[in-house]
Amino acid sequence: MTGYELAEWEAYDRIDPIGTWRDDFRGAKLESLILNIVNQLYAEKGKKLVVTTALDFMPDFTGDKAEEKKISTPEDILSLFRGIAASQKKKKEIVSKPPTKRQKQ
């Protein structure tokens, strides 16, 4: 490969990156899309929808993002699991009856 070809590939990579960052961004974009759809479908009436972007789901390998609240005490973990259990109970109440089997003809 000549120096000219290498320079072309480097310029192309600046315009359209090749590699793991791009793969991470694709996954983050999909995660953001799924969460936004779920938030719209199951949001409580009167509450403001939280819209996410792909950058919200990008991994922070350098530690540049602001410090997130870390769960460190057993009480924090217990309250987290209680919240998850409470949300599961609400979901079960939404389902009125199980689906019926189709009759064979």
DOKEMAR-133451 format. One record per residue: residue in one letter; y, z, x of N, C-alpha, C, CB in turn. Coordinates in Angstrom, 2 decimals. Atoms other than C-alpha are relative to their C-alpha. Glycine has a CB too. Example, Ala and Ser with C-alpha at 12.3 -4.5 7.8 and 13.67 -1.06 7.14 Angstrom:
# DOKEMAR-133451
 res n_north    n_up  n_east ca_north   ca_up ca_east c_north    c_up  c_east cb_north   cb_up cb_east
   A   -1.19    0.00    0.89    -4.50    7.80   12.30    1.20    0.00    0.90     0.03    1.25   -0.99
   S   -1.19   -0.06   -0.82    -1.06    7.14   13.67    1.09    0.73   -0.77     0.46   -1.42    0.41
***
This chain:
# DOKEMAR-133451
 res n_north    n_up  n_east ca_north   ca_up ca_east c_north    c_up  c_east cb_north   cb_up cb_east
   M   -1.16    0.00    0.85     0.00    0.00    0.00    1.25    0.00    0.91    -0.01    1.23   -0.97
   T   -1.22    0.07   -0.81     3.39   -0.92    1.39    0.99    1.08   -0.43     0.64   -1.40   -0.13
   G   -1.04   -0.98    0.32     6.41    1.34    1.45    0.75   -0.38   -1.26     0.97    0.14    1.16
   Y   -0.68    0.49    1.19     8.02   -0.83   -1.22   -0.81    0.34   -1.27     0.23   -1.52    0.10
   E    0.86   -0.32    1.15     5.04   -0.40   -3.57    0.01    1.49   -0.30    -1.43   -0.47    0.25
   L   -0.04   -1.45    0.17     5.05    3.37   -2.99    1.31    0.42   -0.67    -0.15    0.70    1.35
   A   -1.30   -0.31    0.60     8.76    3.50   -3.85    0.02   -0.39   -1.48     1.14   -0.72    0.76
   E    0.08    0.41    1.41     8.06    1.56   -7.07   -0.79    1.00   -0.83    -0.64   -1.39   -0.10
   W    0.81   -0.97    0.73     5.33    4.00   -8.10    0.73    1.33   -0.15    -1.33    0.21    0.72
   E   -0.78   -1.23    0.11     7.58    6.97   -7.34    1.09   -0.13   -1.05     0.61    0.36    1.36
   A   -1.03    0.23    1.02    10.34    5.45   -9.48   -0.62   -0.01   -1.40     0.74   -1.33    0.26
   Y    0.70    0.03    1.29     7.87    4.76  -12.28   -0.39    1.41   -0.44    -1.24   -0.90    0.08
   D    0.40   -1.37    0.32     6.63    8.36  -12.09    1.19    0.83   -0.46    -0.67    0.66    1.21
   R   -1.19   -0.72    0.46    10.19    9.64  -12.51    0.34   -0.37   -1.43     1.20   -0.29    0.92
   I   -0.30    0.46    1.36    10.62    7.56  -15.67   -1.07    0.47   -0.98     0.10   -1.53   -0.04
   D    1.13   -0.33    0.87     7.17    8.20  -17.17   -1.01    0.79    0.82    -0.66   -1.30   -0.62
   P    0.83   -0.79   -0.91     5.46   11.12  -15.39   -1.50   -0.16   -0.24     0.36    1.46   -0.12
   I    1.45    0.08    0.04     1.79   10.88  -14.56   -0.53    1.34    0.48    -0.54   -1.18    0.89
   G    0.60   -1.22   -0.52    -0.34   13.98  -14.24   -0.07    1.14   -0.99     0.76    0.45    1.19
   T    0.29   -1.16    0.84    -0.87   17.48  -15.53    1.16    0.41   -0.88    -0.40    1.15    0.85
   W   -1.12   -0.39    0.85     2.67   18.14  -16.82   -0.01   -0.82   -1.27     1.33   -0.16    0.73
   R    0.03    0.88    1.17     2.37   15.16  -19.13   -1.14    0.40   -0.94    -0.15   -1.47    0.44
   D    1.13   -0.43    0.83    -1.05   16.32  -20.35    0.33    1.31   -0.72    -1.26    0.17    0.86
   D   -0.40   -1.26    0.62     0.30   19.82  -20.97    0.99   -0.25   -1.13     0.60    0.95    1.03
   F   -1.00    0.30    1.01     3.22   18.34  -22.89   -0.64   -0.61   -1.24     1.06   -0.95    0.56
   R    0.70    0.59    1.15     0.90   16.27  -25.10   -0.70    1.08   -0.82    -1.04   -1.05    0.47
   G    0.65   -1.10    0.72    -1.13   19.37  -25.97    1.01    0.89   -0.70    -0.84    0.82    0.96
   A   -1.03   -0.85    0.59     2.02   21.40  -26.60    0.62   -0.67   -1.22     1.08    0.32    1.03
   K   -0.56    0.73    1.14     3.36   18.69  -28.89   -0.93    0.07   -1.21     0.25   -1.48    0.39
   L    0.98   -0.10    1.08     0.17   18.75  -30.94   -0.03    1.41   -0.58    -1.39   -0.40    0.51
   E   -0.01   -1.38    0.48     0.18   22.55  -31.15    1.24    0.28   -0.84    -0.07    0.97    1.18
   S   -1.24   -0.18    0.75     3.80   22.52  -32.30   -0.09   -0.68   -1.37     1.19   -0.55    0.80
   L    0.14    0.73    1.26     3.04   19.92  -34.96   -0.89    0.76   -0.98    -0.57   -1.40    0.25
   I    0.94   -0.73    0.87     0.08   21.88  -36.33    0.65    1.27   -0.54    -1.30    0.35    0.76
   L   -0.63   -1.24    0.44     2.03   25.15  -36.44    1.11   -0.27   -1.00     0.56    0.76    1.19
   N   -1.07    0.32    0.95     5.00   23.53  -38.19   -0.56   -0.40   -1.36     0.86   -1.12    0.55
   I    0.63    0.38    1.27     2.71   22.02  -40.84   -0.54    1.24   -0.71    -1.15   -1.02    0.23
   V    0.56   -1.22    0.60     0.92   25.34  -41.43    1.13    0.89   -0.52    -0.86    0.77    1.03
   N   -1.13   -0.81    0.45     4.26   27.16  -41.64    0.60   -0.54   -1.28     1.08    0.08    1.08
   Q   -0.54    0.58    1.21     5.48   24.72  -44.28   -0.93    0.19   -1.19     0.27   -1.47    0.21
   L    0.95   -0.12    1.10     2.29   24.93  -46.33   -0.14    1.43   -0.51    -1.35   -0.50    0.43
   Y    0.30   -1.38    0.38     1.87   28.71  -46.31    1.19    0.94    0.11    -1.10    0.51    0.85
   A   -1.17   -0.86   -0.11     5.44   29.99  -45.97    0.28    0.67   -1.34     1.22   -0.81    0.47
   E   -0.37   -0.71    1.21     6.54   32.61  -48.46    1.33   -0.55   -0.50     0.10    1.54    0.25
   K   -1.23    0.54    0.57     9.26   31.48  -50.85    1.16    0.92    0.36    -0.12   -0.17   -1.53
   G   -1.20   -0.76   -0.33    12.73   32.54  -49.84    0.14    0.32    1.48     0.02    1.26   -0.77
   K   -0.08   -0.26   -1.43    11.89   32.95  -46.16    0.40   -1.27    0.74    -1.34    0.55    0.54
   K   -0.42    1.14   -0.81    13.49   30.74  -43.55   -1.16   -0.45    0.88     1.24    0.37    0.86
   L    1.08    0.56   -0.82    11.01   28.42  -41.84    0.39    0.01    1.47    -0.34   -1.42   -0.45
   V   -0.20    0.04   -1.44    10.66   28.78  -38.10   -0.59   -1.31    0.51    -0.65    1.23    0.71
   V    0.45    1.29   -0.51    10.47   25.31  -36.56   -0.16    0.11    1.51     1.01   -1.14   -0.38
   T    0.28   -0.08   -1.43     8.88   25.09  -33.13    0.13   -1.38    0.63    -1.41    0.58    0.25
   T   -0.02    1.25   -0.76     9.17   22.45  -30.44   -1.14    0.04    1.01     1.38   -0.22    0.71
   A    1.08    0.06   -0.99     6.69   21.31  -27.83    0.29    0.90    1.18    -0.20   -1.44    0.48
   L   -0.35   -0.83   -1.15     8.59   23.21  -25.15   -0.33    1.48   -0.23     1.47   -0.14    0.31
   D    0.40   -1.37    0.30     7.74   26.47  -26.95   -1.44    0.29    0.43     0.16    0.28   -1.49
   F    1.42   -0.17   -0.32     4.08   25.88  -26.06   -0.35   -0.44    1.42    -0.82   -0.78   -0.99
   M    0.26    0.42   -1.38     4.45   24.63  -22.50   -0.32    1.21    0.86     1.21   -0.77    0.57
   P    0.32   -1.11   -0.89     2.81   26.85  -19.88    1.14    0.25    0.98    -1.31   -0.28    0.76
   D   -1.08   -0.39   -0.91     5.22   28.75  -17.65   -0.62    0.44    1.32     0.88    1.13   -0.62
   F    0.65   -0.32   -1.27     3.62   28.56  -14.22    0.97    0.59    1.01    -0.64   -1.24    0.57
   T   -0.99   -0.47   -0.98     6.86   29.30  -12.37    0.62    1.33   -0.38     1.07   -1.02    0.16
   G   -0.59   -1.26    0.45     7.94   32.32  -14.45    1.47   -0.13   -0.31    -0.20    1.05    1.04
   D   -1.41    0.21    0.28    11.30   30.77  -15.33    0.40    0.42   -1.42     0.34   -1.45    0.20
   K   -0.32   -0.37    1.38    11.08   31.56  -19.06    0.35    1.47   -0.08    -1.17   -0.33   -0.94
   A   -0.38   -1.40    0.19    12.51   34.77  -20.38   -1.24    0.85   -0.20     0.96    0.15   -1.21
   E    1.14   -0.93    0.14    10.22   37.79  -20.33   -0.37    0.14   -1.46     0.34    1.38    0.61
   E    0.49   -0.21    1.34     8.10   37.94  -23.44   -0.50    1.42   -0.12    -1.11   -1.02   -0.36
   K    0.48   -1.35    0.21     7.13   41.22  -25.00   -1.50    0.01    0.27     0.32    0.51   -1.44
   K    1.41   -0.08   -0.34     3.80   42.19  -23.51   -0.60    1.20   -0.71    -0.20    0.11    1.53
   I    0.71   -1.09    0.67     1.29   44.29  -25.43   -0.69    0.81    1.08    -1.02   -0.54   -1.07
   S    0.54   -0.77   -1.11     0.46   47.12  -23.12   -0.66    1.30   -0.45     1.09    0.31    0.99
   T    0.57   -1.28    0.41    -0.36   50.24  -25.11   -1.08   -0.20   -1.04     1.10    0.93   -0.54
   P    1.03    0.12    1.04    -3.40   50.85  -27.31    0.59   -0.02   -1.41    -1.00    1.15    0.12
   E   -0.64   -0.01    1.32    -1.05   51.53  -30.24    0.53   -1.39   -0.36     1.14    1.02   -0.04
   D   -0.48    1.36    0.25     0.51   48.07  -29.84   -1.15   -0.93   -0.38     0.74   -0.53    1.24
   I    1.17    0.83    0.29    -2.92   46.45  -29.81   -0.55    0.31   -1.38    -1.08    0.20    1.06
   L    0.49   -0.41    1.32    -4.02   48.44  -32.87    0.89   -0.56   -1.10    -0.08    1.54   -0.10
   S   -0.90    0.52    1.03    -0.91   47.42  -34.82   -0.14   -1.52   -0.11     1.46    0.38    0.31
   L    0.22    1.44    0.03    -1.52   43.78  -33.84   -1.24   -0.34   -0.83    -0.14   -0.55    1.42
   F    1.22    0.27    0.75    -5.09   43.87  -35.18    0.14    0.38   -1.47    -1.17    0.75    0.62
   R   -0.24   -0.35    1.42    -3.97   45.65  -38.37    0.78   -1.10   -0.70     0.76    1.35   -0.10
   G   -0.76    1.10    0.58    -1.47   42.87  -38.96   -0.87   -1.22   -0.26     1.15   -0.38    0.90
   I    0.92    1.14    0.18    -4.16   40.23  -38.49   -0.93    0.27   -1.18    -0.82   -0.25    1.29
   A    0.90   -0.34    1.11    -6.51   42.07  -40.87    0.72   -0.08   -1.34    -0.59    1.40    0.19
   A   -0.76    0.06    1.24    -3.78   42.37  -43.50    0.24   -1.43   -0.44     1.34    0.72    0.16
   S   -0.23    1.40    0.36    -3.04   38.65  -43.34   -1.30   -0.65   -0.49     0.57   -0.78    1.20
   Q    1.28    0.55    0.45    -6.77   37.86  -43.75   -0.31    0.43   -1.42    -1.13    0.43    0.94
   K    0.23   -0.47    1.37    -6.96   40.00  -46.90    0.82   -0.82   -0.98     0.35    1.49   -0.12
   K   -0.85    0.79    0.88    -4.05   38.05  -48.40   -0.60   -1.39   -0.20     1.42   -0.11    0.57
   K    0.59    1.33    0.11    -5.79   34.74  -47.65   -1.20    0.01   -0.93    -0.41   -0.52    1.37
   K    1.17   -0.07    0.87    -8.95   35.89  -49.43    0.42    0.11   -1.46    -0.88    1.18    0.38
   E   -0.47   -0.12    1.37    -6.92   36.76  -52.54    0.46   -1.34   -0.56     1.14    1.01   -0.06
   I   -0.49    1.31    0.44    -5.51   33.21  -52.67   -1.13   -0.84   -0.56     0.68   -0.73    1.15
   V    1.15    0.78    0.45    -8.96   31.67  -53.12   -0.52    0.62   -1.29    -1.12   -0.05    1.09
   S    0.41   -0.54    1.29    -9.86   32.05  -56.78   -1.51   -0.03   -0.21     0.69   -0.75   -1.11
   K    1.45    0.08    0.15   -13.45   30.86  -56.75   -0.57   -0.92    1.07    -0.40   -0.50   -1.42
   P    0.60    0.87   -1.03   -15.85   29.29  -54.27   -0.30   -1.37   -0.58    -1.29    0.63    0.57
   P    0.32    1.33    0.47   -16.51   25.57  -54.49   -1.43   -0.06   -0.55     0.18   -1.02    1.12
   T    1.33    0.14    0.61   -19.46   24.56  -56.65   -0.75   -1.16    0.64     0.11   -0.21   -1.54
   K    0.83    1.07   -0.56   -22.35   22.42  -55.47   -0.06   -1.14   -1.00    -1.43    0.51    0.34
   R    0.13    1.18    0.87   -22.58   18.90  -56.82   -1.44   -0.09   -0.49     0.41   -1.31    0.75
   Q    1.34    0.13    0.56   -25.52   18.32  -59.12   -0.59   -1.34    0.44     0.02    0.11   -1.56
   K    0.69    1.23   -0.39   -28.08   15.77  -57.96   -0.32   -0.80   -1.26    -1.29    0.32    0.81
   Q    0.28    0.85    1.16   -28.53   12.81  -60.27   -1.21   -0.83    0.25     1.18   -0.90   -0.31
***
